[in-house]
Amino acid sequence: MISAEMSAANEVSIREFMPGDAASFRRLNEEWIERHFAIEPKDEEVLSDPEGKILGRGGKIFLAVIGGQALGCCALVPLEDGEFEIAKMAVTESVRRAGIGRKLLLVAIAAARSMGGTHVWLETNHTMTPAIRLYESVGFRHIAPERFKPSLYARSDVQMEFKLSNR
């Protein structure tokens, strides 16, 4: 018998953000942020206008969809000089640990590479152990605290990077 988690991972499709997806993007992110932390001003800014704050800057948002329902998301935000940030990554509780987050992350990394990126960066919190393990498993490395970029999030105390090229 196939577990529900395995079935979810096999049935999921990853697609880019389309008109009408803003509510799902917001819901998915509010679920995890409110469960573990609090919505911060920067969260509200991005979740209120993903088209302007992410897509309008040349970024991408990917959604994991099963049966027409968005169950996960991940944003790729261009920074500068070939750098990208992985942001607003979420998978709904009922399908966690099914490989959906990994699929989203790998699609975002591939997109950064295809857009000429050299480096992908992210920030998280030390309490988000499953997420940190996922990031480590695909090749992200911890950034030493003395190299941290200033964060707009009070909850951010872990920063990680993934090098796409040797440039």
DSSP file (Angstrom, degrees, kcal/mol; ACC not computed):
  #  RESIDUE AA STRUCTURE BP1 BP2  ACC     N-H-->O    O-->H-N    N-H-->O    O-->H-N    TCO  KAPPA ALPHA  PHI   PSI    X-CA   Y-CA   Z-CA
    1    1 A M              0   0    0      0, 0.0     2,-0.4     0, 0.0     0, 0.0   0.000 360.0 360.0 360.0 136.3    0.0    0.0    0.0
    2    2 A I        -     0   0    0      1,-0.1     2,-0.0     2,-0.0     0, 0.0  -0.698 360.0-123.3 -86.7 131.9    1.3    3.5   -0.9
    3    3 A S     >  -     0   0    0     -2,-0.4     4,-2.4     1,-0.1     5,-0.2  -0.298  19.7-114.9 -70.1 159.1    1.3    6.0    1.9
    4    4 A A  H  > S+     0   0    0      1,-0.2     4,-2.4     2,-0.2     5,-0.1   0.861 117.1  55.0 -61.3 -35.8   -0.6    9.2    1.6
    5    5 A E  H  > S+     0   0    0      2,-0.2     4,-2.1     1,-0.2    -1,-0.2   0.939 109.5  44.7 -65.0 -46.4    2.8   11.1    1.7
    6    6 A M  H  > S+     0   0    0      1,-0.2     4,-2.0     2,-0.2    -2,-0.2   0.908 113.2  51.8 -63.8 -41.2    4.2    9.1   -1.2
    7    7 A S  H  X S+     0   0    0     -4,-2.4     4,-2.0     1,-0.2    -1,-0.2   0.910 108.4  51.3 -61.6 -43.0    1.0    9.5   -3.1
    8    8 A A  H  X S+     0   0    0     -4,-2.4     4,-1.4     1,-0.2    -1,-0.2   0.918 109.4  49.6 -61.2 -44.7    1.1   13.3   -2.6
    9    9 A A  H  < S+     0   0    0     -4,-2.1    -1,-0.2     1,-0.2    -2,-0.2   0.873 113.1  47.1 -64.0 -36.8    4.7   13.6   -3.8
   10   10 A N  H  < S+     0   0    0     -4,-2.0    -1,-0.2     1,-0.2    -2,-0.2   0.827 114.6  45.6 -74.7 -31.7    3.9   11.6   -6.9
   11   11 A E  H  < S+     0   0    0     -4,-2.0    56,-0.3    -5,-0.2    -1,-0.2   0.645  89.4 106.9 -86.1 -15.9    0.7   13.5   -7.8
   12   12 A V     <  -     0   0    0     -4,-1.4     2,-0.4    -5,-0.2    54,-0.2  -0.333  49.2-164.1 -70.1 141.9    2.1   17.0   -7.3
   13   13 A S  E     -A   65   0A   0     52,-2.4    52,-3.2    -2,-0.1     2,-0.5  -0.970  11.3-142.2-120.8 144.8    2.8   19.3  -10.1
   14   14 A I  E     +A   64   0A   0     -2,-0.4     2,-0.3    50,-0.2    50,-0.2  -0.910  29.7 165.0-106.6 128.0    4.9   22.4   -9.8
   15   15 A R  E     -A   63   0A   0     48,-2.5    48,-3.3    -2,-0.5     2,-0.1  -0.926  36.7 -97.9-137.6 163.3    3.9   25.4  -11.8
   16   16 A E  E     -A   62   0A   0     -2,-0.3    46,-0.2    46,-0.2    44,-0.0  -0.458  53.8 -81.7 -79.4 156.1    4.6   29.1  -11.9
   17   17 A F        -     0   0    0     44,-2.6    -1,-0.1    -2,-0.1    44,-0.1  -0.225  50.4-170.5 -52.9 137.6    2.3   31.7  -10.3
   18   18 A M    >   -     0   0    0     -3,-0.1     3,-2.1     1,-0.0     4,-0.2  -0.882  38.5 -73.2-127.9 161.6   -0.8   32.6  -12.3
   19   19 A P  T 3  S+     0   0    0      0, 0.0    -1,-0.0     0, 0.0     0, 0.0  -0.309 122.3  33.2 -52.7 136.6   -3.4   35.4  -11.9
   20   20 A G  T 3  S+     0   0    0     -3,-0.0     3,-0.4     3,-0.0     4,-0.3   0.314  89.8 100.9  96.5  -7.0   -5.6   34.4   -9.0
   21   21 A D    <>  +     0   0    0     -3,-2.1     4,-2.5     1,-0.2     3,-0.2   0.557  52.5  90.7 -86.1  -8.2   -2.9   32.6   -7.0
   22   22 A A  H  > S+     0   0    0      1,-0.2     4,-2.4     2,-0.2    -1,-0.2   0.875  84.9  52.1 -58.4 -39.5   -2.2   35.5   -4.6
   23   23 A A  H  > S+     0   0    0     -3,-0.4     4,-2.6     2,-0.2    -1,-0.2   0.902 111.7  46.1 -66.0 -40.2   -4.8   34.2   -2.0
   24   24 A S  H  > S+     0   0    0     -4,-0.3     4,-2.7    -3,-0.2     5,-0.2   0.914 111.8  51.8 -66.8 -42.5   -3.2   30.7   -2.0
   25   25 A F  H  X S+     0   0    0     -4,-2.5     4,-1.7     1,-0.2    -2,-0.2   0.919 113.4  44.8 -59.2 -44.8    0.3   32.1   -1.7
   26   26 A R  H  X S+     0   0    0     -4,-2.4     4,-3.0    -5,-0.2     5,-0.2   0.944 113.1  50.1 -64.3 -49.0   -0.8   34.2    1.3
   27   27 A R  H  X S+     0   0    0     -4,-2.6     4,-2.2     1,-0.2    -2,-0.2   0.924 110.0  49.9 -57.8 -48.4   -2.7   31.4    3.0
   28   28 A L  H  X S+     0   0    0     -4,-2.7     4,-1.2     1,-0.2    -1,-0.2   0.902 115.5  42.8 -59.8 -42.5    0.2   28.9    2.7
   29   29 A N  H  X S+     0   0    0     -4,-1.7     4,-2.5    -5,-0.2     5,-0.3   0.897 111.6  52.7 -73.6 -40.1    2.6   31.4    4.2
   30   30 A E  H  X S+     0   0    0     -4,-3.0     4,-2.5     1,-0.2     5,-0.3   0.880 102.8  62.0 -62.0 -36.1    0.3   32.7    6.9
   31   31 A E  H  X S+     0   0    0     -4,-2.2     4,-1.1    -5,-0.2    -1,-0.2   0.947 113.7  31.5 -53.8 -53.3   -0.2   29.0    8.0
   32   32 A W  H  X S+     0   0    0     -4,-1.2     4,-1.7     2,-0.2     5,-0.3   0.890 119.4  51.6 -78.4 -38.0    3.4   28.4    8.9
   33   33 A I  H  X S+     0   0    0     -4,-2.5     4,-3.6     1,-0.2     3,-0.2   0.956 113.5  43.9 -63.7 -48.1    4.4   31.9   10.0
   34   34 A E  H  < S+     0   0    0     -4,-2.5    -1,-0.2    -5,-0.3    -2,-0.2   0.788 111.1  56.2 -68.6 -26.5    1.4   32.2   12.4
   35   35 A R  H  < S+     0   0    0     -4,-1.1    -1,-0.2    -5,-0.3    -2,-0.2   0.867 126.5  17.2 -69.3 -36.4    2.0   28.7   13.7
   36   36 A H  H  < S-     0   0    0     -4,-1.7    -2,-0.2    -3,-0.2    -3,-0.2   0.704 134.2  -5.9-110.9 -25.8    5.7   29.4   14.7
   37   37 A F  S  < S-     0   0    0     -4,-3.6     2,-0.3    -5,-0.3    -4,-0.0  -0.286  80.6 -81.1-140.9-140.4    6.1   33.2   14.8
   38   38 A A        -     0   0    0     -2,-0.1     2,-0.3    -3,-0.0   117,-0.1  -0.985  44.4 -95.7-141.0 149.6    4.1   36.3   14.0
   39   39 A I        -     0   0    0     -2,-0.3    -9,-0.0     4,-0.1     3,-0.0  -0.505  46.3-156.6 -65.3 127.6    3.4   38.1   10.8
   40   40 A E     >  -     0   0    0     -2,-0.3     4,-2.3     1,-0.1     3,-0.3  -0.613  30.1-100.2-103.6 165.2    6.0   40.9   10.5
   41   41 A P  H  > S+     0   0    0      0, 0.0     4,-2.3     0, 0.0     5,-0.1   0.875 123.6  51.1 -53.8 -40.8    5.7   44.1    8.4
   42   42 A K  H  > S+     0   0    0    110,-0.4     4,-2.1     2,-0.2     5,-0.2   0.883 108.7  52.3 -66.8 -36.8    7.9   42.7    5.6
   43   43 A D  H  > S+     0   0    0     -3,-0.3     4,-3.3     2,-0.2     5,-0.3   0.959 110.5  47.7 -58.6 -50.4    5.7   39.6    5.5
   44   44 A E  H  X S+     0   0    0     -4,-2.3     4,-1.8     1,-0.2    -2,-0.2   0.889 109.8  53.1 -59.7 -41.3    2.6   41.7    5.1
   45   45 A E  H  X S+     0   0    0     -4,-2.3     4,-0.7    -5,-0.2    -1,-0.2   0.933 116.6  37.4 -59.6 -48.0    4.2   43.8    2.4
   46   46 A V  H >< S+     0   0    0     -4,-2.1     3,-0.7     1,-0.2     7,-0.2   0.914 116.8  50.0 -73.7 -44.0    5.1   40.8    0.3
   47   47 A L  H 3< S+     0   0    0     -4,-3.3    -1,-0.2     1,-0.2    -2,-0.2   0.775 109.2  53.4 -68.8 -25.1    2.0   38.8    1.0
   48   48 A S  H 3< S+     0   0    0     -4,-1.8    -1,-0.2    -5,-0.3    -2,-0.2   0.705 127.1  18.4 -78.8 -20.4   -0.2   41.7    0.1
   49   49 A D    <X  +     0   0    0     -3,-0.7     4,-3.1    -4,-0.7     5,-0.3  -0.380  64.0 155.3-150.4  63.5    1.4   42.2   -3.3
   50   50 A P  H  >>S+     0   0    0      0, 0.0     5,-1.9     0, 0.0     4,-1.9   0.853  79.3  57.5 -63.4 -31.8    3.4   39.2   -4.5
   51   51 A E  H  4>S+     0   0    0      3,-0.2     5,-2.9     2,-0.2     6,-0.2   0.937 116.8  33.0 -62.8 -45.2    3.0   40.3   -8.1
   52   52 A G  H  45S+     0   0    0      3,-0.2    -1,-0.2     1,-0.1    -6,-0.1   0.901 123.4  43.3 -77.2 -42.5    4.7   43.7   -7.4
   53   53 A K  H  <5S+     0   0    0     -4,-3.1    -2,-0.2    -7,-0.2    -1,-0.1   0.713 134.2  10.4 -82.0 -20.7    7.2   42.7   -4.7
   54   54 A I  T ><>S+     0   0    0     -4,-1.9     5,-2.3    -5,-0.3     3,-0.9   0.691 132.6  36.9-119.7 -63.5    8.4   39.4   -6.4
   55   55 A L  G > <S+     0   0    0     -5,-1.9     3,-1.9     1,-0.2    -3,-0.2   0.891 114.1  56.3 -64.6 -40.2    7.2   39.0   -9.9
   56   56 A G  G 3 <S+     0   0    0     -5,-2.9    -1,-0.2    -6,-0.3    -4,-0.1   0.682 103.7  55.5 -66.2 -17.8    7.5   42.7  -10.8
   57   57 A R  G < 5S-     0   0    0     -3,-0.9    -1,-0.3    -6,-0.2    -2,-0.2   0.317 130.6 -93.2 -94.5   6.7   11.2   42.6   -9.8
   58   58 A G  T < 5S+     0   0    0     -3,-1.9    -3,-0.2     1,-0.2    -2,-0.2   0.583  86.1 130.4  92.9  11.1   11.9   39.8  -12.2
   59   59 A G      < -     0   0    0     -5,-2.3     2,-0.3    19,-0.1    -1,-0.2  -0.206  47.1-132.5 -88.9-176.7   11.3   37.0   -9.7
   60   60 A K  E     - B   0  76A   0     16,-2.2    16,-3.3    -3,-0.1     2,-0.4  -0.963   5.6-155.2-136.2 151.7    9.3   33.9   -9.8
   61   61 A I  E     - B   0  75A   0     -2,-0.3   -44,-2.6    14,-0.2     2,-0.4  -1.000  13.9-160.3-126.7 129.5    6.8   32.1   -7.5
   62   62 A F  E     -AB  16  74A   0     12,-3.1    12,-1.9    -2,-0.4     2,-0.4  -0.882   2.0-159.6-110.8 141.4    6.3   28.4   -7.8
   63   63 A L  E     -AB  15  73A   0    -48,-3.3   -48,-2.5    -2,-0.4     2,-0.6  -0.964  12.8-142.0-121.2 137.6    3.2   26.5   -6.6
   64   64 A A  E     -AB  14  72A   0      8,-2.4     7,-3.1    -2,-0.4     8,-1.1  -0.877  30.3-170.5 -94.0 123.0    2.9   22.8   -5.8
   65   65 A V  E     +AB  13  70A   0    -52,-3.2   -52,-2.4    -2,-0.6     2,-0.4  -0.948  19.2 179.7-125.6 134.9   -0.5   21.8   -6.9
   66   66 A I  E >  S- B   0  69A   0      3,-2.3     3,-2.1    -2,-0.4   -54,-0.1  -0.993  80.1 -11.7-130.3 125.2   -2.5   18.5   -6.4
   67   67 A G  T 3  S-     0   0    0     -2,-0.4     3,-0.1   -56,-0.3    -1,-0.1   0.837 129.1 -54.7  56.8  34.8   -6.0   18.2   -7.8
   68   68 A G  T 3  S+     0   0    0      1,-0.2     2,-0.5     0, 0.0    -1,-0.3   0.395 114.2 115.6  81.9  -3.5   -6.1   21.9   -8.6
   69   69 A Q  E <   -B   66   0A   0     -3,-2.1    -3,-2.3   -45,-0.0     2,-0.5  -0.868  66.2-129.1-105.4 130.6   -5.3   22.9   -5.0
   70   70 A A  E     +B   65   0A   0     -2,-0.5    -5,-0.2    -5,-0.2     3,-0.1  -0.649  34.1 165.7 -75.6 120.3   -2.1   24.8   -4.1
   71   71 A L  E     +     0   0A   0     -7,-3.1    21,-3.0    -2,-0.5     2,-0.3   0.396  62.5  18.1-115.8  -2.4   -0.4   22.9   -1.2
   72   72 A G  E     -BC  64  91A   0     -8,-1.1    -8,-2.4    19,-0.3     2,-0.3  -0.984  59.1-172.5-162.4 160.5    3.0   24.5   -1.3
   73   73 A C  E     -BC  63  90A   0     17,-2.7    17,-2.4    -2,-0.3     2,-0.3  -0.987   5.7-174.2-155.1 160.2    4.9   27.5   -2.6
   74   74 A C  E     -B   62   0A   0    -12,-1.9   -12,-3.1    -2,-0.3     2,-0.3  -0.921  13.6-149.1-158.3 131.6    8.3   29.0   -3.0
   75   75 A A  E     -BC  61  87A   0     12,-3.0    12,-2.3    -2,-0.3     2,-0.5  -0.799   1.1-156.4-104.9 147.6    9.5   32.4   -4.3
   76   76 A L  E     -BC  60  86A   0    -16,-3.3   -16,-2.2    -2,-0.3    10,-0.2  -0.977  15.9-169.3-121.7 113.1   12.7   33.2   -6.1
   77   77 A V  E     - C   0  85A   0      8,-2.9     8,-2.8    -2,-0.5     2,-0.2  -0.906  17.7-132.6-111.1 121.7   13.6   36.8   -5.6
   78   78 A P  E     + C   0  84A   0      0, 0.0     6,-0.3     0, 0.0   -19,-0.1  -0.502  28.7 172.7 -71.3 139.5   16.4   38.4   -7.7
   79   79 A L        -     0   0    0      4,-3.0     2,-0.3    -2,-0.2     5,-0.1   0.562  44.4 -58.2-108.3-100.0   18.9   40.5   -5.6
   80   80 A E  S >  S+     0   0    0      1,-0.1     3,-1.5     4,-0.0    -1,-0.2  -0.984 102.5  18.0-149.2 157.9   22.0   41.8   -7.3
   81   81 A D  T 3  S-     0   0    0     -2,-0.3    -1,-0.1     1,-0.3     3,-0.1   0.857 132.9 -45.3  50.6  46.5   25.0   40.5   -9.2
   82   82 A G  T 3  S+     0   0    0      1,-0.3    36,-2.9    35,-0.1    37,-1.6   0.602 106.0 134.0  77.5  10.7   23.6   37.1  -10.1
   83   83 A E  E <   - d   0 119A   0     -3,-1.5    -4,-3.0    34,-0.2     2,-0.3  -0.726  31.5-174.9 -96.8 145.2   22.2   36.5   -6.5
   84   84 A F  E     -Cd  78 120A   0     35,-2.0    37,-2.6    -2,-0.3     2,-0.4  -0.955  15.2-140.2-132.5 153.7   18.8   35.2   -5.7
   85   85 A E  E     -Cd  77 121A   0     -8,-2.8    -8,-2.9    -2,-0.3     2,-0.6  -0.956   9.6-141.2-113.8 134.1   16.9   34.7   -2.5
   86   86 A I  E     +C   76   0A   0     35,-2.6    37,-0.5    -2,-0.4     2,-0.3  -0.835  41.6 164.5 -84.6 125.5   14.7   31.7   -1.8
   87   87 A A  E     +C   75   0A   0    -12,-2.3   -12,-3.0    -2,-0.6    35,-0.0  -0.946  40.6  21.3-143.7 160.5   11.7   33.2    0.1
   88   88 A K  E     +     0   0A   0     -2,-0.3     2,-0.5     1,-0.2    -1,-0.2   0.876  70.0 169.5  49.3  49.1    8.2   32.5    1.3
   89   89 A M  E     +     0   0A   0    -15,-0.2     2,-0.3    -3,-0.1   -15,-0.2  -0.807   5.6 157.3 -93.3 128.3    8.6   28.7    1.0
   90   90 A A  E     -C   73   0A   0    -17,-2.4   -17,-2.7    -2,-0.5     2,-0.4  -0.998  27.6-167.7-151.6 146.2    5.7   26.8    2.6
   91   91 A V  E     -C   72   0A   0     -2,-0.3   -19,-0.3   -19,-0.3     5,-0.1  -0.996  38.2-108.6-133.2 131.0    4.0   23.4    2.4
   92   92 A T    >   -     0   0    0    -21,-3.0     3,-1.7    -2,-0.4     4,-0.2  -0.253  30.7-114.5 -61.1 146.3    0.7   22.8    4.1
   93   93 A E  G >  S+     0   0    0      1,-0.3     3,-1.4     2,-0.2    -1,-0.1   0.811 108.1  63.6 -52.7 -40.4    0.8   20.6    7.2
   94   94 A S  G 3  S+     0   0    0      1,-0.3    -1,-0.3   -23,-0.0    -2,-0.1   0.688 112.5  34.0 -66.2 -18.1   -1.2   17.7    5.8
   95   95 A V  G X  S+     0   0    0     -3,-1.7     3,-0.9   -24,-0.2     5,-0.4   0.165  85.2 131.7-122.9  18.4    1.4   16.9    3.1
   96   96 A R  T <   +     0   0    0     -3,-1.4    -3,-0.0    -4,-0.2    -4,-0.0  -0.321  67.1  29.7 -67.5 157.1    4.6   17.8    4.8
   97   97 A R  T 3  S+     0   0    0      1,-0.1    -1,-0.2   -92,-0.0   -92,-0.1   0.714  89.7 107.8  65.1  24.2    7.5   15.2    4.6
   98   98 A A  S <  S-     0   0    0     -3,-0.9    -2,-0.1   -90,-0.1   -89,-0.1   0.329  98.0-101.1-108.5   4.7    6.2   14.0    1.3
   99   99 A G  S  > S+     0   0    0     -4,-0.0     4,-2.0   -91,-0.0     5,-0.1   0.471  90.5 118.6  91.4   1.9    9.0   15.5   -0.8
  100  100 A I  H  > S+     0   0    0     -5,-0.4     4,-2.5     2,-0.2     5,-0.2   0.914  74.5  50.5 -69.6 -42.9    7.0   18.5   -2.0
  101  101 A G  H  > S+     0   0    0      1,-0.2     4,-2.7     2,-0.2    -1,-0.2   0.905 109.8  51.7 -60.1 -41.6    9.3   21.1   -0.4
  102  102 A R  H  > S+     0   0    0      2,-0.2     4,-2.7     1,-0.2     5,-0.2   0.922 109.6  49.6 -60.7 -45.0   12.3   19.4   -2.0
  103  103 A K  H  X S+     0   0    0     -4,-2.0     4,-2.1     2,-0.2    -2,-0.2   0.927 112.6  47.2 -61.4 -44.8   10.6   19.5   -5.4
  104  104 A L  H  X S+     0   0    0     -4,-2.5     4,-2.3     1,-0.2    -2,-0.2   0.934 113.1  48.6 -60.9 -46.4    9.8   23.2   -5.0
  105  105 A L  H  X S+     0   0    0     -4,-2.7     4,-2.4     1,-0.2    -2,-0.2   0.912 111.2  49.0 -62.5 -44.4   13.3   24.0   -3.8
  106  106 A L  H  X S+     0   0    0     -4,-2.7     4,-2.3     1,-0.2    -1,-0.2   0.876 110.7  50.8 -65.8 -37.1   14.9   22.2   -6.7
  107  107 A V  H  X S+     0   0    0     -4,-2.1     4,-2.2    -5,-0.2    -1,-0.2   0.916 111.1  49.0 -65.0 -42.2   12.7   23.9   -9.2
  108  108 A A  H  X S+     0   0    0     -4,-2.3     4,-2.3     2,-0.2    -2,-0.2   0.905 111.4  48.8 -64.8 -41.3   13.6   27.3   -7.7
  109  109 A I  H  X S+     0   0    0     -4,-2.4     4,-2.3     2,-0.2    -1,-0.2   0.920 111.4  49.9 -63.9 -43.6   17.3   26.5   -7.8
  110  110 A A  H  X S+     0   0    0     -4,-2.3     4,-2.6     1,-0.2    -2,-0.2   0.886 110.1  51.0 -62.0 -38.7   17.1   25.4  -11.4
  111  111 A A  H  X S+     0   0    0     -4,-2.2     4,-1.5     2,-0.2    -2,-0.2   0.914 108.6  50.8 -65.5 -42.5   15.2   28.6  -12.3
  112  112 A A  H  <>S+     0   0    0     -4,-2.3     5,-2.9     1,-0.2    -2,-0.2   0.921 111.9  48.3 -60.0 -43.2   18.0   30.7  -10.6
  113  113 A R  H ><5S+     0   0    0     -4,-2.3     3,-1.8     1,-0.2    -2,-0.2   0.931 110.7  49.8 -62.4 -46.3   20.6   28.8  -12.6
  114  114 A S  H 3<5S+     0   0    0     -4,-2.6    -1,-0.2     1,-0.3    -2,-0.2   0.739 106.0  57.9 -67.7 -21.3   18.7   29.3  -15.9
  115  115 A M  T 3<5S-     0   0    0     -4,-1.5    -1,-0.3    -3,-0.2    -2,-0.2   0.262 127.2 -99.0 -90.4  11.4   18.3   33.0  -15.2
  116  116 A G  T < 5 +     0   0    0     -3,-1.8    -3,-0.2     1,-0.2    -2,-0.1   0.631  67.7 162.2  85.1  14.0   22.1   33.3  -15.0
  117  117 A G      < -     0   0    0     -5,-2.9    -1,-0.2    -6,-0.2   -34,-0.2  -0.283  27.0-174.5 -68.8 152.6   22.4   33.2  -11.2
  118  118 A T  S    S+     0   0    0    -36,-2.9    46,-2.0     1,-0.3    47,-1.3   0.509  70.5  26.4-115.9 -14.7   25.6   32.4   -9.5
  119  119 A H  E     -dE  83 163A   0    -37,-1.6   -35,-2.0    44,-0.3     2,-0.4  -0.985  56.8-159.7-157.2 133.8   24.4   32.2   -5.9
  120  120 A V  E     -dE  84 162A   0     42,-3.0    42,-2.8    -2,-0.3     2,-0.3  -0.969  17.6-173.9-119.6 138.4   21.2   31.5   -4.0
  121  121 A W  E     +dE  85 161A   0    -37,-2.6   -35,-2.6    -2,-0.4     2,-0.3  -0.897   5.9 175.4-129.5 152.2   20.7   32.7   -0.5
  122  122 A L  E     - E   0 160A   0     38,-2.2    38,-2.4    -2,-0.3     2,-0.3  -0.983  15.2-148.6-151.6 163.5   18.0   32.2    2.2
  123  123 A E  E     + E   0 159A   0    -37,-0.5     2,-0.2    -2,-0.3    36,-0.2  -0.980  25.2 149.4-134.0 150.0   17.3   33.0    5.8
  124  124 A T  E     - E   0 158A   0     34,-2.7    33,-2.2    -2,-0.3    34,-1.9  -0.779  42.9 -86.3-154.3-164.7   15.3   31.1    8.4
  125  125 A N    >   -     0   0    0     -2,-0.2     3,-2.2    31,-0.2     7,-0.2  -0.939  29.8-121.8-122.0 145.2   15.1   30.4   12.1
  126  126 A H  T 3  S+     0   0    0     -2,-0.4     3,-0.1     1,-0.3    -1,-0.1   0.713 109.8  64.2 -58.8 -22.0   17.1   27.8   14.1
  127  127 A T  T 3  S+     0   0    0      1,-0.2     2,-1.5     2,-0.1    -1,-0.3   0.616  80.0  83.8 -77.7 -10.8   13.8   26.3   15.3
  128  128 A M    <>  +     0   0    0     -3,-2.2     4,-2.4     1,-0.2     3,-0.3  -0.376  55.7 158.0 -89.3  57.4   12.8   25.3   11.7
  129  129 A T  H  >  +     0   0    0     -2,-1.5     4,-2.6     1,-0.2     5,-0.2   0.861  66.2  51.0 -56.0 -46.9   14.9   22.1   11.9
  130  130 A P  H  > S+     0   0    0      0, 0.0     4,-2.0     0, 0.0    -1,-0.2   0.910 112.8  47.6 -60.1 -39.3   13.1   20.1    9.1
  131  131 A A  H  > S+     0   0    0     -3,-0.3     4,-2.6     2,-0.2    -2,-0.2   0.925 111.2  50.2 -65.6 -43.9   13.5   23.0    6.7
  132  132 A I  H  X S+     0   0    0     -4,-2.4     4,-2.6     1,-0.2     5,-0.2   0.916 109.8  51.1 -61.6 -42.7   17.2   23.5    7.6
  133  133 A R  H  X S+     0   0    0     -4,-2.6     4,-2.3     2,-0.2    -1,-0.2   0.900 109.9  50.5 -61.1 -40.3   17.8   19.7    7.1
  134  134 A L  H  X S+     0   0    0     -4,-2.0     4,-1.2    -5,-0.2    -2,-0.2   0.950 110.8  48.1 -61.0 -49.3   16.1   20.0    3.7
  135  135 A Y  H ><>S+     0   0    0     -4,-2.6     5,-2.6     1,-0.2     3,-0.5   0.917 113.1  48.1 -59.1 -44.1   18.3   23.0    2.7
  136  136 A E  H ><5S+     0   0    0     -4,-2.6     3,-1.2     1,-0.2    -1,-0.2   0.895 106.0  58.9 -61.9 -40.1   21.4   21.2    3.8
  137  137 A S  H 3<5S+     0   0    0     -4,-2.3    -1,-0.2     1,-0.3    -2,-0.2   0.752 106.9  46.1 -66.4 -24.4   20.4   18.0    1.9
  138  138 A V  T <<5S-     0   0    0     -4,-1.2    -1,-0.3    -3,-0.5    -2,-0.2   0.465 131.7 -86.6 -96.9  -1.4   20.3   19.9   -1.4
  139  139 A G  T < 5S+     0   0    0     -3,-1.2    24,-0.3    -4,-0.5    -3,-0.2   0.473  74.7 145.2 116.9   2.4   23.6   21.6   -0.9
  140  140 A F      < -     0   0    0     -5,-2.6     2,-0.4    -6,-0.2    -1,-0.3  -0.488  32.6-154.9 -69.6 143.6   22.9   24.8    1.1
  141  141 A R  E     -F  161   0A   0     20,-2.9    20,-2.6    -2,-0.1     2,-0.1  -0.930  20.2-104.7-120.8 145.2   25.7   25.7    3.5
  142  142 A H  E     -F  160   0A   0     -2,-0.4     2,-0.4    18,-0.2    18,-0.3  -0.400  28.5-135.1 -68.2 141.2   25.4   27.8    6.7
  143  143 A I        -     0   0    0     16,-3.0    16,-0.4    -2,-0.1     5,-0.1  -0.829  26.9-111.0 -95.1 134.1   26.8   31.3    6.6
  144  144 A A    >   -     0   0    0     -2,-0.4     3,-2.7     1,-0.1     4,-0.4  -0.385  27.9-116.4 -63.2 141.2   28.9   32.4    9.6
  145  145 A P  G >  S+     0   0    0      0, 0.0     3,-1.4     0, 0.0    -1,-0.1   0.808 114.2  61.7 -52.0 -33.3   27.1   35.0   11.7
  146  146 A E  G 3  S+     0   0    0      1,-0.3    -2,-0.1     0, 0.0    -3,-0.0   0.680 105.3  48.6 -69.7 -13.8   29.8   37.6   11.0
  147  147 A R  G <  S+     0   0    0     -3,-2.7    -1,-0.3     2,-0.1    -3,-0.1   0.375  83.6 131.1-101.5   2.3   28.9   37.3    7.2
  148  148 A F    <   -     0   0    0     -3,-1.4     3,-0.0    -4,-0.4    -4,-0.0  -0.226  55.3-131.3 -58.0 141.9   25.1   37.7    7.8
  149  149 A K        -     0   0    0      1,-0.1    -1,-0.1     0, 0.0     2,-0.1  -0.673  39.8 -90.2 -83.6 148.3   23.3   40.2    5.6
  150  150 A P        -     0   0    0      0, 0.0     2,-0.3     0, 0.0    -1,-0.1  -0.401  49.7-142.7 -59.5 135.4   21.0   42.6    7.6
  151  151 A S        -     0   0    0      5,-0.1    -3,-0.0     2,-0.1     0, 0.0  -0.759  20.1-151.3-105.4 148.4   17.6   41.0    7.8
  152  152 A L  S    S+     0   0    0     -2,-0.3     2,-0.5  -112,-0.0  -110,-0.4   0.380  81.0  80.3 -90.6   1.9   14.2   42.6    7.6
  153  153 A Y    >   -     0   0    0      1,-0.1     3,-0.9  -111,-0.1    -2,-0.1  -0.942  65.4-154.5-115.8 127.4   12.8   39.8    9.8
  154  154 A A  T 3  S+     0   0    0     -2,-0.5    -1,-0.1     1,-0.2    -3,-0.0   0.824  97.5  58.5 -64.0 -31.1   13.1   39.6   13.6
  155  155 A R  T 3  S+     0   0    0   -117,-0.1     2,-0.5   -30,-0.1    -1,-0.2   0.633  80.2 106.8 -75.7 -13.2   12.8   35.8   13.4
  156  156 A S    <   +     0   0    0     -3,-0.9   -31,-0.2     1,-0.2    -5,-0.1  -0.539  23.3 137.7 -75.3 118.1   15.8   35.4   11.1
  157  157 A D        +     0   0    0    -33,-2.2     2,-0.4    -2,-0.5   -32,-0.2   0.270  60.0  63.2-138.4   7.1   18.8   33.9   12.9
  158  158 A V  E     -E  124   0A   0    -34,-1.9   -34,-2.7     2,-0.0     2,-0.4  -0.999  57.5-176.3-133.0 131.1   20.1   31.4   10.3
  159  159 A Q  E     -E  123   0A   0    -16,-0.4   -16,-3.0    -2,-0.4     2,-0.3  -0.988   6.3-178.6-127.6 141.3   21.4   32.3    6.9
  160  160 A M  E     -EF 122 142A   0    -38,-2.4   -38,-2.2    -2,-0.4     2,-0.3  -0.923   7.8-157.9-136.7 157.9   22.4   29.8    4.2
  161  161 A E  E     -EF 121 141A   0    -20,-2.6   -20,-2.9    -2,-0.3     2,-0.4  -0.966   7.8-160.6-139.4 155.9   23.9   29.9    0.7
  162  162 A F  E     -E  120   0A   0    -42,-2.8   -42,-3.0    -2,-0.3     2,-0.6  -0.988  18.7-141.3-135.4 121.6   24.1   27.7   -2.4
  163  163 A K  E     -E  119   0A   0     -2,-0.4   -44,-0.3   -24,-0.3     3,-0.1  -0.754  14.6-174.8 -89.6 124.2   26.7   28.4   -5.1
  164  164 A L  S    S+     0   0    0    -46,-2.0     2,-0.3    -2,-0.6   -45,-0.2   0.700  71.5   5.7 -87.4 -23.1   25.4   27.8   -8.6
  165  165 A S  S    S-     0   0    0    -47,-1.3    -1,-0.1     1,-0.0   -47,-0.0  -0.919  72.3-110.4-151.0 173.7   28.8   28.4  -10.2
  166  166 A N              0   0    0     -2,-0.3   -48,-0.1     1,-0.2    -3,-0.0   0.366 360.0 360.0 -92.4   4.2   32.4   29.1   -9.4
  167  167 A R              0   0    0    -49,-0.0    -1,-0.2     0, 0.0   -49,-0.1   0.517 360.0 360.0 -66.0 360.0   32.3   32.7  -10.6
